[in-house]
């Protein structure tokens, strides 16, 4: 399985259009890499691809990665998409892909995410033919829609509900299925990828999934719970925004003790000090053997 990081940043990217924090200024000045909004692409053959979330930056991400570009006059190698939640940062790319012509998209998410997304006028067309938006059963594997479906045929996908909330535009409600992770492996192998770019806590269910994985992409949005408050960027804590802080006594790093999987933090907010390789926070992550995702990162699993 080929795993390609299309984007590694949280909403707004790095630099964010309306931000002049240290990390955004460094990225604008060429002293740090730019990052587009979080998404990953998977393929078993390098020809047909499954997207894990579809960010508003999808057009730029396609142009930066030749295997996702049109293979003929009109067409796409994108064979399907999985969504972890209904946040606009994770499915906003659908509105960019409206010039689909005769191509249909096969989309999947939890039932709750599907309902929230299709209630929005900009996403509603993707719930009607020629597209199909299927519901992923929680705590179960998804069945293939047809013989050409990557999911259920070549790729086995299990949907794992994680601690989280609905998006801000939906009241930020705690609800089962509001946020999910995906455990994915290629049929005939047991090398598991865990994609969990958003969660509010590492509970026992998520911890067990991380332990089963060979490769795990985890929520690295914020290093500390008061990160935005300390920087004067917002009045809300990391936890209130639906994320688990990386550092601290109750942070994700502590919950990862003893985990053998190759672990990579993604979905990095522009405020996160981990973006600076000279920072104490970056060092604390790398000392634990955990990596930090970057746009264009590619892994063979």
N, C-alpha and C positions, 0 to 999 in steps of 0.2 A: 504494500500500500504506500502510495506517495502522499505525503502530508506537506502542504504548502501554506505558510502563513501569508495571507493577503494583506491583512492589517493587524496591528498590535496595540492600537490606542483605544482608550475609552471615547465616549461621545465628544465630538469636536476635534479629535485628532491632536497632533503636536506638530507645528504650533496650532493653537486654537485661534480662530479668526478674531476674537475680541479679547485676547489675553496677552499680557506682557509680563507674565511670571518668568522666573529665571530659566526654566526649561524651554518655554516658548521662544524667548529671546535667543537662546543658544541655537535652537533649531532654525530660526529665521536667519541667523548669522552664519550658518554652515558649520557651527562648532559641535553640533549634535545631529543625529539622523532625524529626518522627518518621519512621522508615523501617521498612517491612515487608520480609519476606524476598524475595529476588530472584526475579523472574518478569517476562516480557514477553508481551503479546498482540498478534497480527497479524491484519489483515483486509484484504480487497480491496474490500469493499463496505460495511463498518460493520455488517453483519448477522450474518455467520458468522465466528467467531474461532478462531484457532489459538494455543494456549498454548505458550510456550517455558519449560519447567519449570512445576511446580505446587507452590508452597510451602505450608507449613502455615498460612499466613495467607490462603489463597485466599478463604475466606468473607468476610473483611473487605475484601479487594481487589475482590471482586465488588460488594459494597455501596457501595464508593467509586467505581464506574464503571458507570453506568446501562446502557451497551450490553451488558454481560455478565449483566445480571439477567434473570430469567425473563420471556419474552415472552408467556406465557399462564399458565393455572392451574398447570400443571406443565410445565417444559421448560427448555432452556438454549440459548443461542447458541454455546456452546463446541462446535466441530465436530471438534476433535482436539487432541492434545498431542505435543510432542517433548521428550525428556529428554536432557540432556547427560551425566548420570552417575547413579549409584544412591545418591547422598547423600540422606539423609532430608530435608534442607533443600530439596531440589529435586523430590522426588516425594511428600513427606509430605501434601500437600494432597489426594491421592487418598482418604485415609481420611476426610477431611472431606466428600467428595462421595459418600458411600455411600448417601445418600437419592436415588439416581438414578431410582428407579421403573422405567419401561420404557425409559428413555433408555440408549443404549449409547455408550461412549467408544471412540474409535479412537486408540490410543496408539502411539508409535514411539520406538525407541531403538536403540543398537547391540545386537548379540546378547549380548554380555557383560553389559551393563547390564540387559537383560531377564532374563537368567538369575539375576543377583544379586537383583534386585528381587522376582521371583516366588517366590524361595525364602523370602521373609519372609511370615509368615502374614497380616499386615495388608494386603499388596499382592497376594497370590496370587489373590483373587477377580477381579482385573482381567485375569488371563490366561485367563479362562473366559468363554463366552457369557453375556450378550449382548455383552460387550466383546471387543475384539480388540487384542492387543499385537503389533505387527509389528516385524520387525527391519530396521533401516536398513543397507544395504550400505556398508561403509567405502570412502572414496574414490570414491563413485558417487552418482548421483541415485536417489531413491526413486520407484517406480512407484505410480500411483494404485490404491487398493484397490477402488474402485467409482466410478461417474460423479459421485457427490456428494462425493467426497473432495477436500478443498482441496489436499492434497499430491499433486503430479503432474499435477493439472489446472490450477488457477489459480496455484498456487505451486510453483515448481521448487525442490527441496530437495536439496542435496548435503551428505553427512556427511563431516566431516574429522576423523580421529583426531588428538588433541593429546597432548602430554606430560602425564601425570597418573597417578593411582593409584586403586585401588578404595577405597571408604569405610573408615573406621576399623573398622566392625563386620565388614568382610570382610578385615581384615588389612592394609589399606593397601598392596596389592600393585601393582607397576608391571606394566601389561599393555596391549597394544594394544586400543583400544576401551573401556578403562575410563572415559575421558573423551573427549568429542567436541565439536566446534564445528559449527555449521550455517551453510551459505552458502545464502541464500534470495533468490529474486527472482520477481517476478510475470511470468507467461508473456507474451511479447510485448514485454518490456522487458529492459534489462540493468543496472538499478539494483539493486545487490546489497547485501543486509544480511548482516553476519557477526555471529553470536551466539556469543561465546566467554567466558562468565562465569567459567570455571575452567580454569586451565592452570598447569603447573609451570615452563614455560619457553616463550619465543617461538622456536621452531625455524624452519628455513627454510620448512617447509610452511605453518605458521601465518602467518609473515611474508608469504608470497606471497598467501595468502587475504586478509590485511588490505589489501594493495596492490590487489587486485581490487575491494574493497568500496567502495561509496559511503558506507556507514554501518557502523561497527563498534562493538559493545558488547564491552568487554574486562574481564578479571579485575582489579579494583581492590581486592581484599580487604585487602591490607596495603601500607603504604608502604615499610617496611624489613624486612629479613630477620630482625632481632632484635626486632621491635616488641613482641611478647607477652612476651618475656624481659625486656626493659628495663622494661616497665611492671609486671612481677611478676604477670602474668596467666596465664602458662603457661611451661613449660620447653622448648617446642619452637620451632624456627625456622619461618619462613614456608615455606621450601622443603620441610621435613619434613612440613608439613601439606598439601603438594600445590599450592602457589601460587607464582607468580612475584611478587616484590616490585615495586612500581611504581618506586621510586627506587633509587639506587645505580648503580655502574658497569656492572653486568650486569642492571639492572632493565628493566622493560617500556618505560619512557620512552625509554631509550637505544636500544632495538631499534625504536622507532617513528620514528627520525630519517629524514626524507625521505618519510614516508607522507602522502598527500594526502587520504585518507578522513576524513570527519567521525568522530572517535573519542571514545568516551564510556566512562569507567570506571564499572563497576557492581559489585554484590556486595561492598559496602563493609563491612568489619568495624567493630564499635563502637569498637575501639581506634584506628582509623585517624585520624591527625592531619589528613588531607585533608578530614575532615568539618567542620573549623573554617575558615571563610573568611578568618580573620585569621592563619592559620598560614603559615609558610614553605613547608611541603609543599604546601598548597593553591595558593599562588602559583607554585610551580615547575611544577605541572601546567598551570595556566591560561596561563602564559607560553609554553608550548609549543603552545597552541591546542587542548589536550585538555579535554573537558568532564567533569563529574561528574554522573551520573544522579541523579534524585530521583523519588520516588513521584508518579505523575500526569503525568510528562513525556510529551509526545506529539509525534510527528514524522510528517510526510507524506513518503513516499519514492516 
